[in-house]
Amino acid sequence: MVMVREKSFYKTLVTLSLPIVLQNVITFLVGLADNVMVSRLGETAVSGVYVANQITTFLQLLVTGLGAALTVLSAQYWGINDKRSVKRIIATVFRFSLYVSLVLFLVVFFFPEAVLSVFTDETQVITEGARYIRILSFTYIPFCITNVLIAAMRCVETVKIGTKVAFCALFINVFFNWVLIFGKLSFPALGIRGAAFATLISRLAELAIMIVYVFVIDKKLKMRVSDFFKRDKALLRQFISYGLPVIFGDLLWGINLVTQAVIVGHLGTVSIAAVSIANNIFSIVSVGLYGVRDGSAIIIGKTVGAGDNDRVKLYAKTLQVVYVMLGVVTSILITLTKLLIPYLYSGMDAQTIELAKNLITVLSVTVLGTAYQMASLTGIVRAGGETKFVLINDLIFVWLVVIPSAAIAAFVFSAPTWIVFACLKCDQIIKCAVAAVKVNRFNWIKNLTKTHIS
């Protein structure tokens, strides 16, 4: 396979990806800090937070979809230095995120028990989770706004601000977790509610930093408040045609994870706690895959927008090799984390720890598929303008393979938790064949800037 020989390509990939990786590491460390500190309160508390955080996971995937939609559209316009169109796209995505996060906040705040009962029938878990999620719901709107602004900066190749914001959030969240969960510095010990308040404080801090950066410090776009109220019918049509499939794809994945949580939630408190541990560890160790995916999406989108299709094809071939190499490294790292689980979660029962190790073993295998197919389909194909294919592909595999196989394993055959978990992750391996064929046909290259009439 022909590989890119220009050092500038790899330097750009690292320059774009590394800050995103660091941002994601820090973001997931916030979740791990919550997970580890709350584990001192027992399995019920951990399970309550896990169930409540399924809504947060859904929202995070919405934000991921919004960021990806921004990248698909804005990176191409940035490739031809059309700042006006970039601003209009940012405004469209911003308004969309505001509406959705507001609706989600209202539903969760007023009906927390009803929402959580979808995921589990464990009464104590629902009670603990409701105490946590009602406070956490206040983070939804600031979280969405902050991450849309970070994605907007990322589209114009300003990636370091996301890392700085995430670092501040980590420090604030861990500090207030310590203070409010355990009652330090003369504050009352709020337990699980303290973890929610700590997250709220960190989200508000993130928002304040990004508002100052976007409206005062940034010199590339020089956004103004009035920019968020301006509309462009042609760009709106493009957003509906190319951006919404991206968002719906990630929302579909969110629904998939919610459905998975429902299945896991009916396997008992020990299974819920073990899955929570495994997923938190996986999220941190696998950030390199998602960072490189996002970095390559910016490169592919910008190059497609510039109209250099030969270079796009060369980049796509090279990136596939990079993804495979990252997958092998990530698999090894995930396997090694099994040694740390007993120390990180010393307050948990031995049964929970052992099950978590088994789930980590499953993830160490499936991540090889995740590294290749996920990055290829979303970092190359989707970024190149073929957004509907990824949506349809996920629809087929999630609802015809993943969910049915896991549900049958859990509720018909009463299979062990690790087998159910393996069924939930099986598509990561199967989709590799689809990704290999699609990427190397190169029929996904679509220059969206040529279809826009100002």
Secondary structure, DSSP 8 states (H G I E B T S, - for coil): ------HHHHHHHHHHHHHHHHHHHHHHHHHHHHHHHHHTT-HHHHHHHHHHHHHHHHHHHHHHHHHHHHHHHHHHHHHTT-HHHHHHHHHHHHHHHHHHHHHHHHHHHH-HHHHHTTT---HHHHHHHHHHHHHHGGGHHHHHHHHHHHHHHHHTT--HHHHHHHHHHHHHHHHHHHHHHHT-TT----THHHHHHHHHHHHHHHHHHHHHIIIII--SS---GGGGG---HHHHHHIIIIIHHHHHHHHHHHHHHHHHHHHHHTS-HHHHHHHHHHHHHHHHHTHHHHHHHHHHHHHHHHHHHTT-HHHHHHHHHHHHHHHHHHHHHHHHHHHHGGGTHHHHTTTS-HHHHHHHHHHHHHHHHHHHHIIIIIHIIIIIITTTT-HHHHHHHHHHHIIIIIHHHHHIIIIIS---HHHHHHHHHTHHHHHHHHHHHHHTT-TT---GGGG---
